[in-house]
């Protein structure tokens, strides 16, 4: 069966693998962002926890993916949970550092002006600090998302992986069309995700567009 014939007869499989890949990525990045935001706000409140938090996140980031899955499988099995624990752990260092850096970059004058306008600490964080920190936060989110899209491939070794599963079957059966299709779609997903996040940033920060003119 030629390459085009294989693609035409396996569109459902390709679509399912792409959907699974996207779902694994969205869950990992979403959970990683929530955890990282909580940790970054803790650091923002008490700078003494920065070193231990980033040390643990850095340790998780340096563990090779195969080794991490080998540690997790005896505990959580060959499951989506195992895949997501591994994927989430690789987002933390990137996201925590960028969120903290974004908050640190907020000009003191902006905080003082918000305080002078009567904002509470929470109001200042939500209405002033986080919006001003968004460009740096989204930069980290873009890196974490693109990285996760690539790492999802590795979870094929534990029975997950989306497009990684498609590629693994292709290698096993020497069907290189499946490998090329999986590679091309994963690259496309990374490009599309990056552009969507960049577009979302532009929509969320209209004042930056005004400054660029």
LUMKE-733715 format. One record per residue (C-alpha): x, y, z; residue in one letter. Coordinates in nm, 3 decimals. Example, Ala and Ser with C-alpha at 12.3 -4.5 7.8 and 13.67 -1.06 7.14 Angstrom:
((1.230, -0.450, 0.780), 'A')
((1.367, -0.106, 0.714), 'S')
***
This chain:
((0.000, 0.000, 0.000), 'X')
((0.147, 0.337, -0.105), 'X')
((0.186, 0.628, 0.131), 'X')
((-0.118, 0.821, 0.009), 'X')
((-0.335, 0.509, 0.005), 'X')
((-0.236, 0.430, 0.366), 'X')
((-0.320, 0.784, 0.479), 'X')
((-0.659, 0.775, 0.306), 'X')
((-0.751, 0.441, 0.463), 'X')
((-0.634, 0.540, 0.815), 'X')
((-0.777, 0.889, 0.854), 'X')
((-0.978, 0.781, 1.160), 'X')
((-0.667, 0.641, 1.329), 'X')
((-0.470, 0.956, 1.250), 'X')
((-0.749, 1.179, 1.382), 'X')
((-0.780, 0.973, 1.702), 'X')
((-0.404, 0.982, 1.761), 'X')
((-0.399, 1.359, 1.704), 'X')
((-0.691, 1.409, 1.944), 'X')
((-0.523, 1.199, 2.214), 'X')
((-0.199, 1.393, 2.165), 'X')
((-0.376, 1.726, 2.206), 'X')
((-0.569, 1.608, 2.514), 'X')
((-0.253, 1.481, 2.686), 'X')
((-0.078, 1.809, 2.609), 'X')
((-0.362, 2.034, 2.725), 'X')
((-0.404, 1.845, 3.053), 'X')
((-0.030, 1.847, 3.125), 'X')
((0.019, 2.216, 3.049), 'X')
((-0.303, 2.318, 3.224), 'X')
((-0.226, 2.128, 3.544), 'X')
((0.137, 2.242, 3.529), 'X')
((0.026, 2.605, 3.495), 'X')
((-0.208, 2.583, 3.795), 'X')
((0.059, 2.422, 4.015), 'X')
((0.328, 2.661, 3.893), 'X')
((0.110, 2.966, 3.950), 'X')
((0.041, 2.855, 4.307), 'X')
((0.413, 2.794, 4.371), 'X')
((0.512, 3.124, 4.208), 'X')
((0.263, 3.318, 4.421), 'X')
((0.402, 3.145, 4.729), 'X')
((0.750, 3.254, 4.624), 'X')
((0.621, 3.605, 4.554), 'X')
((0.489, 3.615, 4.909), 'X')
((0.795, 3.456, 5.074), 'X')
((1.118, 3.469, 4.876), 'X')
((1.284, 3.213, 5.102), 'X')
((1.096, 2.929, 4.932), 'X')
((1.232, 3.015, 4.586), 'X')
((1.548, 2.806, 4.619), 'X')
((1.383, 2.486, 4.749), 'X')
((1.092, 2.505, 4.501), 'X')
((1.317, 2.555, 4.199), 'X')
((1.560, 2.293, 4.328), 'X')
((1.285, 2.029, 4.336), 'X')
((1.145, 2.142, 3.999), 'X')
((1.496, 2.139, 3.855), 'X')
((1.558, 1.787, 3.986), 'X')
((1.237, 1.663, 3.821), 'X')
((1.334, 1.836, 3.498), 'X')
((1.674, 1.666, 3.486), 'X')
((1.538, 1.311, 3.528), 'X')
((1.531, 1.143, 3.184), 'X')
((1.175, 1.072, 3.075), 'X')
((1.228, 0.697, 3.042), 'X')
((1.378, 0.678, 3.390), 'X')
((1.090, 0.881, 3.536), 'X')
((0.830, 0.655, 3.375), 'X')
((1.020, 0.349, 3.499), 'X')
((0.993, 0.489, 3.853), 'X')
((0.622, 0.571, 3.818), 'X')
((0.493, 0.258, 3.642), 'X')
((0.522, 0.025, 3.948), 'X')
((0.315, 0.277, 4.145), 'X')
((0.059, 0.413, 3.897), 'X')
((0.076, 0.148, 3.623), 'X')
((0.065, 0.187, 3.247), 'X')
((-0.191, 0.465, 3.260), 'X')
((-0.276, 0.820, 3.161), 'X')
((-0.197, 0.921, 3.519), 'X')
((0.160, 0.797, 3.481), 'X')
((0.197, 0.988, 3.155), 'X')
((0.052, 1.307, 3.302), 'X')
((0.264, 1.300, 3.618), 'X')
((0.572, 1.281, 3.402), 'X')
((0.457, 1.547, 3.157), 'X')
((0.345, 1.788, 3.428), 'X')
((0.674, 1.754, 3.615), 'X')
((0.865, 1.876, 3.309), 'X')
((0.659, 2.197, 3.287), 'X')
((0.715, 2.314, 3.644), 'X')
((1.067, 2.456, 3.625), 'X')
((0.995, 2.653, 3.307), 'X')
((0.664, 2.792, 3.427), 'X')
((0.761, 2.871, 3.787), 'X')
((1.070, 3.062, 3.678), 'X')
((0.882, 3.261, 3.415), 'X')
((0.589, 3.349, 3.639), 'X')
((0.827, 3.466, 3.913), 'X')
((1.035, 3.659, 3.660), 'X')
((0.722, 3.822, 3.520), 'X')
((0.601, 3.931, 3.862), 'X')
((0.948, 4.058, 3.952), 'X')
((0.951, 4.270, 3.636), 'X')
((0.640, 4.465, 3.735), 'X')
((0.756, 4.826, 3.796), 'X')
((0.738, 4.933, 4.163), 'X')
((0.559, 5.250, 4.049), 'X')
((0.273, 5.041, 3.913), 'X')
((0.233, 4.866, 4.248), 'X')
((0.247, 5.198, 4.433), 'X')
((-0.010, 5.352, 4.200), 'X')
((-0.244, 5.056, 4.251), 'X')
((-0.204, 5.080, 4.627), 'X')
((-0.275, 5.454, 4.607), 'X')
((-0.595, 5.379, 4.417), 'X')
((-0.711, 5.162, 4.705), 'X')
((-0.655, 4.815, 4.559), 'X')
((-0.620, 4.534, 4.809), 'X')
((-0.321, 4.297, 4.779), 'X')
((-0.539, 4.049, 4.589), 'X')
((-0.685, 4.319, 4.367), 'X')
((-0.338, 4.453, 4.294), 'X')
((-0.222, 4.104, 4.198), 'X')
((-0.520, 4.031, 3.970), 'X')
((-0.567, 4.375, 3.815), 'X')
((-0.210, 4.504, 3.791), 'X')
((0.071, 4.258, 3.858), 'X')
((-0.046, 3.951, 3.665), 'X')
((-0.159, 4.149, 3.357), 'X')
((0.178, 4.328, 3.342), 'X')
((0.359, 3.997, 3.392), 'X')
((0.164, 3.825, 3.113), 'X')
((0.426, 3.866, 2.835), 'X')
((0.691, 3.684, 3.039), 'X')
((0.443, 3.425, 3.167), 'X')
((0.316, 3.348, 2.817), 'X')
((0.675, 3.321, 2.689), 'X')
((0.729, 3.042, 2.941), 'X')
((0.392, 2.888, 2.856), 'X')
((0.488, 2.876, 2.488), 'X')
((0.813, 2.695, 2.568), 'X')
((0.639, 2.453, 2.805), 'X')
((0.364, 2.378, 2.551), 'X')
((0.597, 2.312, 2.258), 'X')
((0.823, 2.100, 2.481), 'X')
((0.526, 1.898, 2.608), 'X')
((0.400, 1.830, 2.256), 'X')
((0.735, 1.668, 2.186), 'X')
((0.750, 1.479, 2.516), 'X')
((0.403, 1.330, 2.468), 'X')
((0.566, 1.114, 2.199), 'X')
((0.773, 0.935, 2.464), 'X')
((0.463, 0.824, 2.655), 'X')
((0.394, 0.582, 2.369), 'X')
((0.635, 0.350, 2.550), 'X')
((0.382, 0.314, 2.833), 'X')
((0.082, 0.271, 2.606), 'X')
((-0.016, 0.638, 2.567), 'X')
((0.144, 0.895, 2.341), 'X')
((-0.115, 0.988, 2.081), 'X')
((0.092, 1.043, 1.769), 'X')
((0.379, 0.863, 1.941), 'X')
((0.172, 0.544, 1.933), 'X')
((0.112, 0.595, 1.563), 'X')
((0.485, 0.638, 1.503), 'X')
((0.579, 0.344, 1.726), 'X')
((0.349, 0.113, 1.530), 'X')
((0.499, 0.253, 1.212), 'X')
((0.852, 0.168, 1.325), 'X')
((0.744, -0.179, 1.438), 'X')
((0.573, -0.259, 1.106), 'X')
((0.831, -0.067, 0.900), 'X')
((0.550, 0.156, 0.781), 'X')
((0.743, 0.478, 0.747), 'X')
((0.443, 0.666, 0.611), 'X')
((0.293, 0.646, 0.963), 'X')
((0.620, 0.775, 1.106), 'X')
((0.631, 1.068, 0.865), 'X')
((0.265, 1.151, 0.924), 'X')
((0.310, 1.146, 1.303), 'X')
((0.618, 1.365, 1.277), 'X')
((0.455, 1.616, 1.044), 'X')
((0.140, 1.649, 1.255), 'X')
((0.337, 1.688, 1.580), 'X')
((0.542, 1.969, 1.424), 'X')
((0.221, 2.126, 1.297), 'X')
((0.064, 2.106, 1.643), 'X')
((0.367, 2.278, 1.798), 'X')
((0.354, 2.561, 1.543), 'X')
((-0.023, 2.608, 1.579), 'X')
((-0.007, 2.602, 1.961), 'X')
((0.272, 2.859, 1.962), 'X')
((0.081, 3.090, 1.728), 'X')
((-0.241, 3.053, 1.929), 'X')
((-0.065, 3.147, 2.252), 'X')
((0.101, 3.442, 2.083), 'X')
((-0.235, 3.555, 1.947), 'X')
((-0.399, 3.513, 2.289), 'X')
((-0.126, 3.728, 2.443), 'X')
((-0.188, 4.004, 2.190), 'X')
((-0.561, 3.996, 2.264), 'X')
((-0.504, 3.999, 2.640), 'X')
((-0.256, 4.288, 2.631), 'X')
((-0.404, 4.555, 2.402), 'X')
((-0.182, 4.822, 2.559), 'X')
((0.127, 4.652, 2.411), 'X')
((-0.018, 4.689, 2.061), 'X')
((-0.065, 5.059, 2.125), 'X')
((0.299, 5.092, 2.235), 'X')
((0.421, 4.906, 1.925), 'X')
((0.258, 5.158, 1.690), 'X')
***
